[in-house]
Structures are given as structure tokens and as C-alpha cells.
Amino acid sequence: MHMSTRIAGVLTGLALALGGAAFAAPAAHADVTACINQVERELQGGEAPDSVRMACYVGLTGDHAQCVSGLTAAAVTNGTAESACKVAPQ
């Protein structure tokens, strides 16, 4: 199995698992939206790619370090990543 196929499978599974958590707790979902919105403001009107959305969902679980790491890997500045990940689990 190719590495990209594995990564896609893992991300799909994570999205499904976290999607269920967001469905069960709609108030938390709004905070993930706040995380994504902070990143989109940095992109100056550009829509956040899926990698940003996934990092914000990881932030929802409370894994701040992984959220920041995911956002900075998606070319988000460290300052924006830190502040966006702080609002995700609230």
C-alpha cells in the first residue's frame, strides 16, 4: 500500500470519528469553526484546505501540540496556529 493511500485512509477514519464527536456536541463544533476562521483570516479570504480543517479537529480533542504542528505544516504562521488551536477545544 502506498504511503499516500495510508495517509488518506487514516485521515478519512479520523474525520469520521471526529465528525461523530462534532455531531454529538454541536457547541464544540462552533469552536472548531472559530479555529478555521482564524486561519482563513490569515489567508486573507482564502478557504482553508482540508489539512487545516483536520488540524483544527485534532485541536478539538485537546491535543494542542498536534493541532499547532498540523497548522504550521499547512504553512500557517506559528502565532496564528497557537491562537487558533487555543479556541478549538473551548
C-alpha positions as CSV (number, residue, x, y, z in Angstrom):
1,M,0.0,0.0,0.0
2,H,1.4,3.4,-0.9
3,M,2.1,5.9,1.8
4,S,-0.4,8.4,0.3
5,T,-3.1,5.8,0.4
6,R,-2.4,5.0,4.0
7,I,-2.5,8.7,5.0
8,A,-5.7,9.2,3.1
9,G,-7.2,6.2,5.0
10,V,-6.1,7.5,8.3
11,L,-7.4,11.0,7.7
12,T,-10.7,9.6,6.5
13,G,-11.1,7.5,9.6
14,L,-10.1,10.4,11.8
15,A,-12.6,12.7,10.0
16,L,-15.4,10.1,10.5
17,A,-14.5,9.6,14.2
18,L,-14.3,13.3,14.9
19,G,-17.2,14.1,12.8
20,G,-19.3,11.9,15.1
21,A,-18.0,13.8,18.1
22,A,-18.8,17.1,16.5
23,F,-22.3,15.9,15.7
24,A,-22.8,14.8,19.3
25,A,-21.5,18.1,20.6
26,P,-22.6,20.9,18.3
27,A,-21.3,23.7,20.6
28,A,-17.8,22.3,20.3
29,H,-18.1,22.3,16.5
30,A,-18.6,26.0,16.6
31,D,-15.2,26.4,18.2
32,V,-13.6,24.3,15.5
33,T,-15.2,26.8,13.1
34,A,-13.5,29.6,15.1
35,C,-10.2,27.8,14.7
36,I,-10.7,27.5,10.9
37,N,-11.9,31.1,10.7
38,Q,-8.7,32.4,12.4
39,V,-6.6,30.6,9.8
40,E,-8.7,31.8,6.9
41,R,-8.3,35.4,8.1
42,E,-4.5,34.9,7.8
43,L,-5.1,33.5,4.3
44,Q,-6.9,36.8,3.6
45,G,-10.1,35.4,2.2
46,G,-8.8,32.1,1.0
47,E,-10.6,29.0,2.1
48,A,-8.8,26.7,4.5
49,P,-7.6,23.5,2.9
50,D,-8.6,20.1,4.4
51,S,-5.2,19.9,6.2
52,V,-6.2,23.0,8.3
53,R,-9.7,21.6,9.0
54,M,-8.2,18.3,10.2
55,A,-5.7,20.1,12.4
56,C,-8.5,22.1,14.0
57,Y,-10.5,18.9,14.6
58,V,-7.4,17.5,16.3
59,G,-7.4,20.6,18.5
60,L,-11.0,19.8,19.4
61,T,-9.7,16.7,21.1
62,G,-7.4,18.8,23.3
63,D,-4.2,17.9,21.6
64,H,-2.8,21.4,21.3
65,A,0.7,20.5,20.2
66,Q,-0.6,18.3,17.4
67,C,-3.0,20.9,16.3
68,V,-0.2,23.6,16.1
69,S,2.0,21.1,14.3
70,G,-0.7,20.3,11.8
71,L,-1.4,24.0,11.1
72,T,2.3,25.0,10.8
73,A,2.8,22.1,8.4
74,A,0.0,23.6,6.3
75,A,2.0,26.9,6.1
76,V,0.1,28.8,8.8
77,T,2.3,31.1,10.9
78,N,3.2,29.8,14.4
79,G,1.4,32.7,16.1
80,T,-1.9,32.1,14.2
81,A,-1.6,28.4,14.8
82,E,-1.1,28.9,18.5
83,S,-4.1,31.2,18.8
84,A,-6.4,29.1,16.5
85,C,-5.6,25.9,18.4
86,K,-6.4,27.6,21.7
87,V,-10.0,28.2,20.7
88,A,-10.6,24.7,19.2
89,P,-11.3,22.8,22.4
90,Q,-13.2,25.5,24.2
